[in-house]
Amino acid sequence: MVSKGSQSKDVNPSRVILVDDDDMFREALRNNLKDAGLDVLAFGDSRVALEHLKVDRSATLALLDWKMPAMSGIELLRKMREAEIDVPVVFLTVLGEPFYEETALADGAVDFIDKSRTFTIIQKRIEMILARGREDGGGTLDSGGEPLSIGHLELNPVSCRAVWKGRQVDLTVAEFAVVEHLARNAGQDVRYRDLYNAVRGPGFAAGFGSEGYRANVRSFVKRIRQKFRDLDDTFECIENYPGFGYRWSSNGPPV
């Protein structure tokens, strides 16, 4: 159930598009996000939302439900990308199986949040995504991370941009968080749980059972490796420590 969290007013509030066919949930979340200082435009029909997004591209973030009658959230995301609408997308859904999360992230969503979480948690997640998506000087929120250069890798946490051998790697926000956590702990073995915490926050449950998050981390790493190898087929910096996690191995120390 959504409950009101602390208010955080902004002089120039970010515009959020909320698409959910559950009238009660949609209105409750819209009101809570507005109370938190965000400019929210809500839609109960994904088709109407898509037509709006084609005309008005001022949105900073889109929050989508997955299961909707006319057009599902994942279909909406795909049609947005086909129309070159590149607003970051977050899924708010009750579907907790790894398949849905993996599919959403593979199609470019930046986060996948259980809609039954408290409003405080949802709001913090949204604020983090908005902060990490801003360029330097673009807003009042700050991710707090310092730029990092290690070997051939360069990371800018403010813009969530990764560069490998001078070429930008097309990572989602979640994938960037995994790479950044590994790179800042280069040469050290990082647990599956710690990598998942870097993306979802401490204690977030995923998949089935207490170890369900491991499959999600493996999927993240598989996609990340492929994106680096698309640019450089010799890329081998992410090493697996079976049963424990992963490490970043590079030819140079952090500077």
ChimeraX attribute file (.defattr): number of C-alpha atoms within 10 A of each C-alpha:
attribute: neighborCount
match mode: 1-to-1
recipient: residues
	/A:1	11
	/A:2	16
	/A:3	12
	/A:4	17
	/A:5	17
	/A:6	12
	/A:7	15
	/A:8	14
	/A:9	12
	/A:10	14
	/A:11	9
	/A:12	11
	/A:13	17
	/A:14	18
	/A:15	17
	/A:16	25
	/A:17	23
	/A:18	25
	/A:19	27
	/A:20	25
	/A:21	20
	/A:22	14
	/A:23	11
	/A:24	10
	/A:25	15
	/A:26	18
	/A:27	16
	/A:28	15
	/A:29	22
	/A:30	20
	/A:31	14
	/A:32	22
	/A:33	22
	/A:34	18
	/A:35	16
	/A:36	20
	/A:37	17
	/A:38	22
	/A:39	18
	/A:40	21
	/A:41	15
	/A:42	19
	/A:43	21
	/A:44	18
	/A:45	17
	/A:46	24
	/A:47	16
	/A:48	12
	/A:49	20
	/A:50	20
	/A:51	11
	/A:52	13
	/A:53	18
	/A:54	12
	/A:55	8
	/A:56	10
	/A:57	11
	/A:58	12
	/A:59	18
	/A:60	19
	/A:61	22
	/A:62	23
	/A:63	23
	/A:64	26
	/A:65	26
	/A:66	23
	/A:67	17
	/A:68	19
	/A:69	11
	/A:70	13
	/A:71	14
	/A:72	17
	/A:73	25
	/A:74	21
	/A:75	15
	/A:76	21
	/A:77	27
	/A:78	15
	/A:79	14
	/A:80	19
	/A:81	14
	/A:82	10
	/A:83	12
	/A:84	10
	/A:85	17
	/A:86	16
	/A:87	19
	/A:88	21
	/A:89	26
	/A:90	25
	/A:91	27
	/A:92	22
	/A:93	20
	/A:94	14
	/A:95	18
	/A:96	16
	/A:97	12
	/A:98	17
	/A:99	12
	/A:100	17
	/A:101	22
	/A:102	17
	/A:103	12
	/A:104	22
	/A:105	22
	/A:106	14
	/A:107	15
	/A:108	20
	/A:109	24
	/A:110	21
	/A:111	23
	/A:112	25
	/A:113	22
	/A:114	17
	/A:115	20
	/A:116	13
	/A:117	15
	/A:118	14
	/A:119	20
	/A:120	17
	/A:121	17
	/A:122	20
	/A:123	20
	/A:124	13
	/A:125	19
	/A:126	18
	/A:127	19
	/A:128	14
	/A:129	23
	/A:130	19
	/A:131	21
	/A:132	21
	/A:133	23
	/A:134	19
	/A:135	14
	/A:136	11
	/A:137	9
	/A:138	11
	/A:139	16
	/A:140	12
	/A:141	17
	/A:142	19
	/A:143	17
	/A:144	10
	/A:145	12
	/A:146	10
	/A:147	14
	/A:148	16
	/A:149	19
	/A:150	19
	/A:151	16
	/A:152	13
	/A:153	21
	/A:154	21
	/A:155	22
	/A:156	18
	/A:157	24
	/A:158	21
	/A:159	15
	/A:160	24
	/A:161	19
	/A:162	22
	/A:163	17
	/A:164	18
	/A:165	12
	/A:166	10
	/A:167	14
	/A:168	15
	/A:169	19
	/A:170	16
	/A:171	20
	/A:172	20
	/A:173	22
	/A:174	22
	/A:175	21
	/A:176	24
	/A:177	20
	/A:178	20
	/A:179	24
	/A:180	24
	/A:181	19
	/A:182	24
	/A:183	26
	/A:184	15
	/A:185	15
	/A:186	20
	/A:187	16
	/A:188	13
	/A:189	17
	/A:190	19
	/A:191	18
	/A:192	20
	/A:193	18
	/A:194	17
	/A:195	26
	/A:196	24
	/A:197	17
	/A:198	18
	/A:199	21
	/A:200	18
	/A:201	14
	/A:202	12
	/A:203	9
	/A:204	14
	/A:205	16
	/A:206	20
	/A:207	18
	/A:208	12
	/A:209	8
	/A:210	9
	/A:211	13
	/A:212	14
	/A:213	21
	/A:214	20
	/A:215	17
	/A:216	20
	/A:217	22
	/A:218	15
	/A:219	17
	/A:220	22
	/A:221	20
	/A:222	12
	/A:223	15
	/A:224	21
	/A:225	18
	/A:226	13
	/A:227	16
	/A:228	22
	/A:229	14
	/A:230	12
	/A:231	14
	/A:232	14
	/A:233	11
	/A:234	9
	/A:235	14
	/A:236	13
	/A:237	19
	/A:238	19
	/A:239	14
	/A:240	15
	/A:241	13
	/A:242	7
	/A:243	9
	/A:244	13
	/A:245	18
	/A:246	22
	/A:247	22
	/A:248	22
	/A:249	20
	/A:250	17
	/A:251	8
	/A:252	12
	/A:253	13
	/A:254	14
	/A:255	8
